[in-house]
Amino acid sequence: MARSYRPRNSAVTKELGIETLYIEPGSPWENGFAESIHSRFRNEFLATEVFENLAAARKLTAAWKEDYNHHRPHSSALTQPLLS
């Protein structure tokens, strides 16, 4: 049974006339951004790394996330890193 999602700022969104959309779990095609980041993470990181243990996986994941968000250029951000 699907549960509805109610954002914390629902009073503000209602006042502004903004409606939220429900994305069915397991339907990544309904959210292009999430599908894009998951695809990049899978292809650029998960497919290229071998993890010795959970601690190593966490450390490597944090390093990839830092590089992805702070150092590499992004076409959607006019070739600037997402977070500076």
C-alpha positions as CSV (number, residue, x, y, z in Angstrom):
1,M,0.0,0.0,0.0
2,A,1.5,3.3,-1.0
3,R,1.8,6.0,1.6
4,S,1.3,9.6,0.6
5,Y,4.2,12.1,1.1
6,R,3.4,15.4,2.8
7,P,6.3,17.9,2.7
8,R,7.1,19.8,5.9
9,N,6.4,23.1,4.3
10,S,3.0,22.0,2.9
11,A,1.3,25.2,4.2
12,V,3.8,27.3,2.2
13,T,3.4,25.2,-1.0
14,K,-0.4,25.3,-0.6
15,E,-0.4,29.1,-0.2
16,L,1.8,29.5,-3.3
17,G,-0.5,27.1,-5.3
18,I,2.3,24.5,-5.7
19,E,1.3,20.9,-5.8
20,T,3.7,18.0,-5.0
21,L,3.8,14.9,-7.1
22,Y,3.9,11.4,-5.9
23,I,6.6,9.2,-7.5
24,E,5.9,5.5,-7.3
25,P,8.7,3.6,-5.6
26,G,10.6,1.7,-8.3
27,S,9.7,4.2,-11.0
28,P,13.0,6.1,-11.6
29,W,11.9,7.2,-15.0
30,E,9.5,9.6,-13.3
31,N,12.4,11.5,-11.8
32,G,15.1,12.2,-14.3
33,F,17.6,13.8,-11.9
34,A,17.6,10.8,-9.6
35,E,18.0,8.4,-12.5
36,S,20.9,10.5,-13.8
37,I,22.8,10.5,-10.5
38,H,22.1,6.8,-9.9
39,S,23.3,5.9,-13.4
40,R,26.5,7.9,-13.0
41,F,27.2,6.5,-9.5
42,R,26.6,3.0,-10.8
43,N,28.7,3.4,-14.0
44,E,31.5,5.5,-12.6
45,F,31.9,4.1,-9.2
46,L,30.2,0.9,-8.3
47,A,31.3,-0.8,-11.6
48,T,34.9,0.2,-11.1
49,E,35.6,-0.4,-7.4
50,V,36.2,-3.6,-5.4
51,F,35.4,-3.1,-1.7
52,E,37.4,-5.0,0.9
53,N,34.9,-4.3,3.7
54,L,32.1,-1.9,4.7
55,A,34.5,0.7,6.1
56,A,36.5,0.8,2.9
57,A,33.2,1.1,0.9
58,R,32.1,4.1,3.0
59,K,35.5,5.8,2.7
60,L,35.6,5.4,-1.1
61,T,32.0,6.5,-1.5
62,A,32.6,9.6,0.5
63,A,35.7,10.4,-1.7
64,W,33.6,9.9,-4.9
65,K,30.8,12.1,-3.5
66,E,33.2,14.9,-2.6
67,D,34.8,14.8,-6.0
68,Y,31.4,14.6,-7.8
69,N,29.9,17.6,-5.8
70,H,32.9,19.8,-5.4
71,H,35.5,19.3,-8.1
72,R,34.2,17.9,-11.3
73,P,32.4,20.1,-13.8
74,H,28.7,19.5,-14.6
75,S,27.0,20.4,-17.8
76,S,23.8,21.4,-16.0
77,A,25.7,23.9,-14.0
78,L,27.4,25.5,-17.0
79,T,30.5,23.3,-16.5
80,Q,31.0,24.5,-12.9
81,P,31.1,22.1,-9.9
82,L,27.7,21.7,-8.2
83,L,29.0,22.9,-4.8
84,S,31.9,25.3,-4.5
